[in-house]
Amino acid sequence: MQSLFLGLLAALAWGLHDFTLRRIGARAEALALLVLVMGLGAVLLIPMAWISGGWDSMTPRVLWLCAAAGPAYAMAGYGLYRAFAIGPVRLVAPICGAFPLLSVGFAIARGGELRWLALAGAVAVLAGIGLVARGEEDEATGDRRQAILWSVLACVGFAATFALMQWAAEEGADLPVTLITRLACFATVLALAFALRTPLRPAVALWPPLLLMAALDVGALLAVTAAGGFPHAEFASVTASVFGLVTILLAWRFLGEVMKPVQWLGALTVFAGIATLGLV
């Protein structure tokens, strides 16, 4: 029961994070927003990771895996921020949230076994995304196509990030792995921002919602991590993976984004498939 509750907390936190992003995403450059959220999140994580201990397990191999996960996380975050700035949530959220589909593929590539449950979940995810996208056909624009491309980039980036972090966590402690990965991501996006001369001032003016987003992201991560100390910890990962549905519901209720019946069916199918993949 505790794991289920922590997973629901994580889903709510990540859903609120993405909803907040949708509201402010068009008011500053995506890269500038990402720099601040990653930096603020790292500041929040540092004392927790330091107190948690486990730093003696951070071998050079683990550090290299974290360093590789950082740029992947940057790619995922940039894709997510660009996609949500374009919208709509009903199209973006299911695609961005489909990363467990690729995660299963990465696990199989590392020697894992292909199970029928994983195959059923994969089919459900792909079919659901197809239904959501079909509902956009009559209003398809260049912006919609860009939103899809950025969402796919985010999906691939998140799958690569979590695969590398899980690989690192097999030998290293969870919170130090998370902190080093986030610092590597922050260094990547900060270097890109300076190289591209991205103005940070408009994003700095949005610091209250960005601080909230950083806190929600870190809180969700800690909730899923804390579930590891309770029975059936996998329930937390499964319930947390449907955070995109929370974002869709919030956008429908508070932003007035209309959902067609076929898109409701598609979104529910996607997240049912994601939940199935989480059980594999």
N, C-alpha and C positions, 0 to 999 in steps of 0.2 A: 504493500500500500504506500509506503514512504517513497519508493522509487517512482511509482506512478505519479504521485503528487509532485515530486521534484521535476519530472519530465513535463508535466503540465505547466509548472512555473516557467520552465525554460522556453516552452512553446509560446507562452504568453509574452515573455520578455522579448524574444526574437521577433514575434509578430508586431509588437509595439515599436521595436527598433525600425523595422521595415516600413511601418505605417508613418512614423515620424520622418523617415527618409523621403517617402513619397510626398510629404507635405512641403519639405524645404529643399528638395533635390534640385529644383530649377533656379534657386536663388544664388547659387555659387557653382564654381567649377567642381565637377565630381572629384577630381584629384585633390583639390584643396580640402574638400569635406573629409575625404578619406585620410589625409595627413593628420587632421585634428582628431578624428575619432580614434585612429590607431595610436596616436601619441597619448591622448587622454586615457585610453584603455590601458596602455602600458604603465602609466603612472599609478593607476588604480591597482594593477596587478602586482607591482614590484613588492610592496610590503607583504602581501599574502603569500607570494611565491617564496620570499625570503624566510618567512616564519615557518612555512610548510616543511622546509628541509629537503633532503634528497639530492642535494647538489653534487654529492660525491659520485652519483650515478651518471653524471653528464660527461661521458667519455667523448673523445674527439669524434668518433663515429656518430654518436647521438647529436653532437653539436652540428656536424655537417648535414645531417638529415633536417634539423631545425632550420639551418641556413637555407636549405633548398626549399623548404616549405614556405619560408617568408615571401619570396617573389611570387610563388603560386597563390598565396593568400592575397597579395597585392593585386594580382590579375583578377582574382575572384571578386575582391571588393570593388575594384574599378568597374568591372562589368556590371555588378549589382547596382552600384550607384548610378551609372549611366542609364541602365535599363529602367530603374524606378523613376529617374528624372523624366523619362519619356512616357512610361506607362503604356496602357493602363495596368493596374495591379492584377486584374483578372487574367491577363495574358502573361505578365512577367513572373508572378509568384510561382505558378506551377512549374515553369521551366527552370527557374533558379533553384527551386526546391527539389529537383529531380536528381540531385547529385548522388543519392544512395544507389541509383541505378549504375552509375559508373564505378562507384566504390565497390560494388559486388564484382564488376568486371576486373578491377585491379586485384581484388582478392583472388579471383580465379587465375589471373595471370601469374600470381605468386605461388600457385600450386594448390589453391583451394578447390573444393569440389562443387561442381554445378548441380544444384538441386532444383527439383520441380517447383518448389515454393518460390525460389528466386526467379525462375523463368516466368511464373504466373504474375509475380509482382512487376517484373520488367514489362510484360505485355500490357498490364493495367496502366502503368505510368505512360507508356508511349501512346496508348489508345486515348487516355484522358487528355494528354497534351494536344492530340489531334482534334479532339472535340472542342477544346477551348479555342484553338486556332481557327477552326472552321467557323465558329461564331463571329470571328473578326473578318471573314472574307468580304462581306458586303461593305466594309468600311476600311479595307486594307489601304495603307498609305506607305510612303517611304519611311515615315516615322515608326510605324508598326513593325516594318521589316527590320529597322535598326534595333528596336526594342528586343526583338526575337534574337538577333545576332549577339547583342550584349548579354542577354540572359543565358544564351548557350555558353558564352565565354565564362560567365560567372559559375555556371554549373560545372564546367570542366575544371575551373580553378579550385572550387571548393572540394571536388572529388580528389584532385591531386594533393591539396593541402592536408585533408584529413587522412589520406593514405600515408603520406610522409610522416605526419604527426603520430599516427598510431604505430607506425614502424619504429619511430624514435621512442615512443612510450613503452615499447616492449622491453627496453633496457633502461630508460631514464624515468625520472619521477614526473607525474602529470603536470603539476603547476610550473616547475622550471622549464619543461618542454614547451608549454603554452606561452610562457613569458618570452623565451628566446625566439620562438617563431614570430611572436608579435613584434618584438624589437627588430627582427630582420625585415619584416613587412614594413614597419615604420621607416626604417632606413631606406628601403627601396622606393617607397612613394615620395619620401622627402627628397631623395636624389633626383627623381624624375621631375618633381615640381620645380626644383631649382634649374634643372637642365632645360625644361620647357618654358621657364619663366612664368609659371602659373601664379597668378595673384592670390595670395592667401588672405588678404585683408577682408574681402567679402565673407569668407568663411569664418574668420575670427569674430565678426559681428554676430554670427549665429551660435556663439559658444554655449548658451544655455541648452538648446535642443541637442547640440552635438555632445555635450557632457552627459545628457540623459541617454543618448544612444550608446555612448561608451559604457556607461554604467549598466545598461540593459544587456549589452553584449557580454560583458564580464560576468554579470549575475547569472545569465543563462548558462554560460560555460561552467561556472562554479556549481550550479545546481546539478548539471549532468555529471560533473566530476564527483560531487558529494554522494550521488546515488550509488557509487561503487562500494560504499560501506554498508549497504543494505541488501537484503535478499532480492533476487530478480532485478539486478541493476539494468538489465537489458530493456526493461519496461520504460525506463527514463529516456533512453535513446529513441525508442519507437515513438513515444508520445511527443517528444521534442521535435521530431522530424516533420511534424505536420504544422510547423509554425506558419507556413505560407497561407494556410487556410485561415488563421487568425487575421493575417494582413488583409486577405480578401474580404472577410466579414467586416473589418473596421472600415475599409475603403468604401464598401457598399453602404454601410450605415452612416458614415460621417462625411464622406467625400462625394456621395451621390453617384458613384460609378455603377452603371446599370449592368446587371448580369442576366443574360438570356438563359432560359431553361436548359438548353444544351450545354452552356458553359458551366452552370451549377453541376450538372451531371459529370462533365469533364473534370472539373476541379476535385469533386469528391472521389472520382475514379483515380486521379493522380495520387491523392494523398492516402487513399486506401492501398494503392500499390506500394507507395513509399513505406507505409506501416508494415506491409507484408515483407518487404525487403529487410526491414529492421529486425524481423523475427528469424531471419535465416541464420 
